[in-house]
């Protein structure tokens, strides 16, 4: 699977001033029914209006075979 493309403009306010944020700790995502430390989440967000445009888990391999 190809890596997702990164946003270049906010769909809400049309600003091109975007930033990256990491969500860690208790905000991490965990696979169901697996003993795992989970994965932090990375967000691409608009630094003008605050809209979170894209979100990704940093370690997607931890979620293989969870369906």
VMD Tcl script that builds the backbone (N, CA, C; Angstrom):
set m [mol new atoms 201]
animate dup $m
set s [atomselect $m all]
$s set {name element resname resid chain x y z} {
  {N N UNK 1 A 0.841 -1.173 0.000}
  {CA C UNK 1 A 0.000 0.000 0.000}
  {C C UNK 1 A 0.890 1.242 0.000}
  {N N UNK 2 A 0.567 2.193 -0.839}
  {CA C UNK 2 A 1.349 3.424 -0.931}
  {C C UNK 2 A 1.100 4.306 0.293}
  {N N UNK 3 A 2.099 5.101 0.636}
  {CA C UNK 3 A 1.926 6.035 1.740}
  {C C UNK 3 A 0.885 7.077 1.362}
  {N N UNK 4 A 0.047 7.480 2.320}
  {CA C UNK 4 A -0.955 8.494 2.014}
  {C C UNK 4 A -0.292 9.833 1.693}
  {N N UNK 5 A -0.933 10.612 0.832}
  {CA C UNK 5 A -0.389 11.922 0.504}
  {C C UNK 5 A -0.633 12.877 1.665}
  {N N UNK 6 A 0.240 13.819 1.818}
  {CA C UNK 6 A 0.109 14.813 2.880}
  {C C UNK 6 A -0.727 15.989 2.384}
  {N N UNK 7 A -1.557 16.504 3.254}
  {CA C UNK 7 A -2.393 17.649 2.931}
  {C C UNK 7 A -1.517 18.886 2.741}
  {N N UNK 8 A -1.951 19.784 1.894}
  {CA C UNK 8 A -1.226 21.033 1.679}
  {C C UNK 8 A -2.082 22.254 1.961}
  {N N UNK 9 A -3.408 22.029 2.146}
  {CA C UNK 9 A -4.318 23.144 2.398}
  {C C UNK 9 A -5.459 22.686 3.300}
  {N N UNK 10 A -5.891 23.558 4.180}
  {CA C UNK 10 A -7.002 23.252 5.081}
  {C C UNK 10 A -8.324 23.305 4.317}
  {N N UNK 11 A -9.134 22.229 4.390}
  {CA C UNK 11 A -10.413 22.242 3.691}
  {C C UNK 11 A -11.455 23.155 4.345}
  {N N UNK 12 A -11.216 23.587 5.574}
  {CA C UNK 12 A -12.177 24.440 6.284}
  {C C UNK 12 A -11.939 25.926 6.010}
  {N N UNK 13 A -10.677 26.380 6.170}
  {CA C UNK 13 A -10.406 27.814 6.040}
  {C C UNK 13 A -9.468 28.151 4.876}
  {N N UNK 14 A -9.010 27.127 4.133}
  {CA C UNK 14 A -8.135 27.269 2.964}
  {C C UNK 14 A -6.730 27.769 3.293}
  {N N UNK 15 A -6.354 27.788 4.550}
  {CA C UNK 15 A -5.001 28.177 4.934}
  {C C UNK 15 A -4.007 27.118 4.473}
  {N N UNK 16 A -2.809 27.550 4.153}
  {CA C UNK 16 A -1.742 26.601 3.813}
  {C C UNK 16 A -0.736 26.509 4.952}
  {N N UNK 17 A -1.051 27.122 6.084}
  {CA C UNK 17 A -0.173 27.095 7.255}
  {C C UNK 17 A -0.547 25.881 8.116}
  {N N UNK 18 A 0.080 24.748 7.832}
  {CA C UNK 18 A -0.232 23.496 8.507}
  {C C UNK 18 A 0.902 23.100 9.436}
  {N N UNK 19 A 0.589 22.284 10.429}
  {CA C UNK 19 A 1.592 21.805 11.367}
  {C C UNK 19 A 1.377 20.342 11.690}
  {N N UNK 20 A 2.346 19.759 12.377}
  {CA C UNK 20 A 2.304 18.354 12.757}
  {C C UNK 20 A 2.234 18.279 14.278}
  {N N UNK 21 A 1.432 17.350 14.788}
  {CA C UNK 21 A 1.309 17.145 16.232}
  {C C UNK 21 A 1.340 15.650 16.517}
  {N N UNK 22 A 1.911 15.268 17.646}
  {CA C UNK 22 A 1.946 13.869 18.067}
  {C C UNK 22 A 1.055 13.683 19.283}
  {N N UNK 23 A 0.254 12.640 19.258}
  {CA C UNK 23 A -0.612 12.271 20.369}
  {C C UNK 23 A -0.028 11.007 20.973}
  {N N UNK 24 A 0.365 11.071 22.243}
  {CA C UNK 24 A 1.042 9.947 22.883}
  {C C UNK 24 A 0.371 9.597 24.209}
  {N N UNK 25 A 0.976 8.669 24.909}
  {CA C UNK 25 A 0.492 8.307 26.248}
  {C C UNK 25 A -0.892 7.707 26.220}
  {N N UNK 26 A -1.804 8.249 26.999}
  {CA C UNK 26 A -3.161 7.715 27.084}
  {C C UNK 26 A -3.952 7.943 25.795}
  {N N UNK 27 A -3.441 8.769 24.894}
  {CA C UNK 27 A -4.096 9.004 23.616}
  {C C UNK 27 A -3.655 8.031 22.540}
  {N N UNK 28 A -2.799 7.077 22.896}
  {CA C UNK 28 A -2.312 6.099 21.914}
  {C C UNK 28 A -3.437 5.162 21.504}
  {N N UNK 29 A -3.278 4.536 20.348}
  {CA C UNK 29 A -4.245 3.583 19.812}
  {C C UNK 29 A -3.721 2.180 20.081}
  {N N UNK 30 A -4.625 1.279 20.490}
  {CA C UNK 30 A -4.232 -0.089 20.835}
  {C C UNK 30 A -5.020 -1.093 20.016}
  {N N UNK 31 A -4.385 -2.177 19.548}
  {CA C UNK 31 A -5.133 -3.212 18.843}
  {C C UNK 31 A -6.025 -3.986 19.814}
  {N N UNK 32 A -7.231 -4.346 19.389}
  {CA C UNK 32 A -8.135 -5.080 20.282}
  {C C UNK 32 A -7.624 -6.495 20.548}
  {N N UNK 33 A -7.831 -6.977 21.742}
  {CA C UNK 33 A -7.530 -8.352 22.138}
  {C C UNK 33 A -6.075 -8.755 21.915}
  {N N UNK 34 A -5.158 -7.824 21.999}
  {CA C UNK 34 A -3.739 -8.130 21.859}
  {C C UNK 34 A -2.976 -7.454 22.990}
  {N N UNK 35 A -1.983 -8.146 23.499}
  {CA C UNK 35 A -1.099 -7.538 24.480}
  {C C UNK 35 A -0.083 -6.709 23.692}
  {N N UNK 36 A -0.222 -5.418 23.735}
  {CA C UNK 36 A 0.640 -4.554 22.943}
  {C C UNK 36 A 0.737 -3.190 23.604}
  {N N UNK 37 A 1.810 -2.506 23.323}
  {CA C UNK 37 A 1.964 -1.141 23.816}
  {C C UNK 37 A 1.244 -0.135 22.940}
  {N N UNK 38 A 0.705 -0.572 21.829}
  {CA C UNK 38 A -0.039 0.313 20.950}
  {C C UNK 38 A 0.870 1.196 20.131}
  {N N UNK 39 A 0.307 2.258 19.595}
  {CA C UNK 39 A 1.046 3.164 18.729}
  {C C UNK 39 A 0.594 4.599 18.973}
  {N N UNK 40 A 1.550 5.505 18.955}
  {CA C UNK 40 A 1.216 6.922 19.010}
  {C C UNK 40 A 0.520 7.317 17.710}
  {N N UNK 41 A -0.180 8.439 17.746}
  {CA C UNK 41 A -0.896 8.939 16.585}
  {C C UNK 41 A -0.276 10.272 16.170}
  {N N UNK 42 A -0.085 10.447 14.869}
  {CA C UNK 42 A 0.439 11.700 14.331}
  {C C UNK 42 A -0.688 12.407 13.596}
  {N N UNK 43 A -0.833 13.704 13.831}
  {CA C UNK 43 A -1.884 14.504 13.188}
  {C C UNK 43 A -1.253 15.590 12.322}
  {N N UNK 44 A -1.884 15.875 11.198}
  {CA C UNK 44 A -1.582 17.056 10.400}
  {C C UNK 44 A -2.754 18.001 10.651}
  {N N UNK 45 A -2.430 19.213 11.108}
  {CA C UNK 45 A -3.495 20.138 11.500}
  {C C UNK 45 A -3.260 21.533 10.963}
  {N N UNK 46 A -4.342 22.292 10.853}
  {CA C UNK 46 A -4.276 23.688 10.440}
  {C C UNK 46 A -3.882 24.522 11.656}
  {N N UNK 47 A -2.836 25.330 11.520}
  {CA C UNK 47 A -2.396 26.152 12.645}
  {C C UNK 47 A -3.171 27.462 12.725}
  {N N UNK 48 A -4.095 27.693 11.786}
  {CA C UNK 48 A -4.942 28.890 11.859}
  {C C UNK 48 A -6.276 28.592 12.538}
  {N N UNK 49 A -6.996 27.549 12.082}
  {CA C UNK 49 A -8.324 27.273 12.652}
  {C C UNK 49 A -8.333 26.060 13.582}
  {N N UNK 50 A -7.262 25.244 13.568}
  {CA C UNK 50 A -7.167 24.104 14.478}
  {C C UNK 50 A -7.765 22.807 13.972}
  {N N UNK 51 A -8.274 22.783 12.758}
  {CA C UNK 51 A -8.869 21.565 12.218}
  {C C UNK 51 A -7.807 20.474 12.062}
  {N N UNK 52 A -8.086 19.268 12.561}
  {CA C UNK 52 A -7.210 18.125 12.315}
  {C C UNK 52 A -7.592 17.577 10.949}
  {N N UNK 53 A -6.639 17.629 10.019}
  {CA C UNK 53 A -6.905 17.282 8.633}
  {C C UNK 53 A -6.651 15.804 8.365}
  {N N UNK 54 A -5.549 15.274 8.886}
  {CA C UNK 54 A -5.189 13.874 8.694}
  {C C UNK 54 A -4.639 13.316 9.988}
  {N N UNK 55 A -4.850 12.039 10.220}
  {CA C UNK 55 A -4.293 11.356 11.383}
  {C C UNK 55 A -3.757 10.001 10.949}
  {N N UNK 56 A -2.621 9.608 11.525}
  {CA C UNK 56 A -1.985 8.338 11.195}
  {C C UNK 56 A -1.433 7.700 12.452}
  {N N UNK 57 A -1.509 6.380 12.559}
  {CA C UNK 57 A -0.769 5.697 13.619}
  {C C UNK 57 A 0.672 5.599 13.153}
  {N N UNK 58 A 1.609 5.778 14.076}
  {CA C UNK 58 A 3.025 5.776 13.717}
  {C C UNK 58 A 3.562 4.371 13.454}
  {N N UNK 59 A 2.941 3.348 14.048}
  {CA C UNK 59 A 3.401 1.970 13.864}
  {C C UNK 59 A 2.239 1.092 13.389}
  {N N UNK 60 A 1.832 1.230 12.123}
  {CA C UNK 60 A 0.674 0.482 11.628}
  {C C UNK 60 A 0.870 -1.029 11.640}
  {N N UNK 61 A 2.118 -1.490 11.648}
  {CA C UNK 61 A 2.370 -2.943 11.655}
  {C C UNK 61 A 1.814 -3.613 12.910}
  {N N UNK 62 A 1.607 -2.863 13.984}
  {CA C UNK 62 A 1.056 -3.433 15.214}
  {C C UNK 62 A -0.406 -3.855 15.061}
  {N N UNK 63 A -1.041 -3.448 13.977}
  {CA C UNK 63 A -2.462 -3.723 13.777}
  {C C UNK 63 A -2.722 -4.785 12.713}
  {N N UNK 64 A -1.679 -5.419 12.219}
  {CA C UNK 64 A -1.845 -6.498 11.235}
  {C C UNK 64 A -2.595 -7.673 11.883}
  {N N UNK 65 A -3.454 -8.289 11.124}
  {CA C UNK 65 A -4.231 -9.456 11.556}
  {C C UNK 65 A -5.121 -9.176 12.763}
  {N N UNK 66 A -5.679 -7.983 12.840}
  {CA C UNK 66 A -6.579 -7.663 13.946}
  {C C UNK 66 A -8.048 -7.752 13.546}
  {N N UNK 67 A -8.316 -7.994 12.263}
  {CA C UNK 67 A -9.720 -8.170 11.830}
  {C C UNK 67 A -10.016 -9.629 11.665}
}
mol reanalyze $m
mol bondsrecalc $m
mol representation Tube
mol addrep $m
